[in-house]
Amino acid sequence: MALHCQECSFVNPEGANYCLKCGAHLSRESGEETSTITYEVDETGDFHPIDVEELVEKEGAALVIRSGGGRSGESFHLGEERMSIGRTPDATVFLDDVTVSRNHALLVRRRDGLYIDDLGSLNGTYVNRRRIESHRLEDGDEIQVGKYKLAYLGR
C-alpha cells in the first residue's frame, strides 16, 4: 500500500515513515505502528543497531538522518565541542553528495547550547525549513543539508 504525503502529495513506498521528496512525517491510520531502525556505521563500513534514546541519554545529543542518500536511520553522536558537517571524508558528519559543500556547516557547543553555523555553503543550511546562518538547536529540530534531512535529538 503506497502512502501519499499530505504536504506535497508524493507517493511513497509502503513502510516509509517520512516523505522521500519533502521529508514530512507520513501519518498513518490509528493502530498502525511505525518504527525506524537507528544505526551507526563503524570504520569498516559495518552497521551496528543502536538505541537512539540511550545514545541521547549517554552523549547528550545525536543527529539521525531522516532522508537522503539511502542512509535513513544512520545516527551520529554529538559529544565533541566542534563537529563538522560536509562532503569531505574528514567531516564528523560525512554526507557524500554534490548538494553538500565540502565544508558545509559546523556544530559548535557554546555556553547556552549546541549551535549549527552555516559555513557559506552554496545550497545553504536549513533548520525547520528556514535558511540559517547560525541557530541554537532544540530537541526535534529538522536540519537540511543539501538533499539530507536530519533530526536533532537532545536532552
CORKA-V812731 format. One record per pair of residues at least 24 apart in sequence whose ideal C-beta (glycine too) atoms are under 6 Angstrom apart, sorted by sequence separation. I is the first residue (numbers start at 1). J is the second residue. D is the distance in whole Angstrom. If there is no record, write none. Layout:
i = <I,I>
j = <J,J>
d = <D,D>
This chain:
i = <83,99,38,82,69,81,39,38,40,37,36,38,104,23,23,100,100,99,18,99,18,97,95,97,61,95,85,68,68,68,67,66,65,66,63,64,63,62,61,60,56,23>
j = <107,123,64,108,97,109,73,73,75,73,73,75,145,66,67,145,146,146,66,147,67,146,145,147,114,148,145,147,148,149,149,149,150,151,150,151,152,153,154,155,153,149>
d = <4,6,6,6,6,5,6,5,6,5,5,5,5,6,5,6,4,3,5,5,5,5,6,6,6,5,6,4,4,6,5,5,5,5,5,5,6,5,4,6,5,4>
